[in-house]
């Protein structure tokens, strides 16, 4: 269908555009046709870039549904929401807390930014961190419409399902240490 030179230009163009999904249909005889891009579920799109698929799979189902609905509404407003952190294993939370203690010099100071494994809503699947910044800001303004509330004043990215959709969010805690 395409001569060798045209195929070469197509490959270069696709690579330059970052379309790594480019491939030829070998079962069709290697005729050079492009395969359609693999469809991704809304949850996969929401968690694009997460290193751990369980980060979404192990979230509370109601929380995931609320975040997916909010992401659709945000997209209607031209804003992209992404889950930058969801469920975390206990071991991962232990490591994050230990790193925070090293960074901030004490458990008290570290707990302002990272919860212990026993206190973390991420370990139970009841929290998500949202990015990029404009996405987190959008969710901070509109999250209550979906039952999602920013929990801590110092963490604009951290949300939990704390109210019924359209309800009022509880007052934010100043930081994670106030939850202990």
Secondary structure as UniProt FT lines:
FT   HELIX           4..16
FT   TURN            17..18
FT   TURN            20..21
FT   TURN            26..29
FT   HELIX           42..46
FT   TURN            47..49
FT   HELIX           54..57
FT   HELIX           61..76
FT   TURN            77..78
FT   STRAND          82..85
FT   HELIX           90..104
FT   HELIX           107..110
FT   TURN            111..113
FT   TURN            117..119
FT   TURN            121..125
FT   STRAND          127..131
FT   HELIX           133..142
FT   HELIX           143..146
FT   STRAND          148..150
FT   TURN            153..154
FT   TURN            156..157
FT   STRAND          158..161
FT   TURN            165..166
FT   HELIX           176..179
//
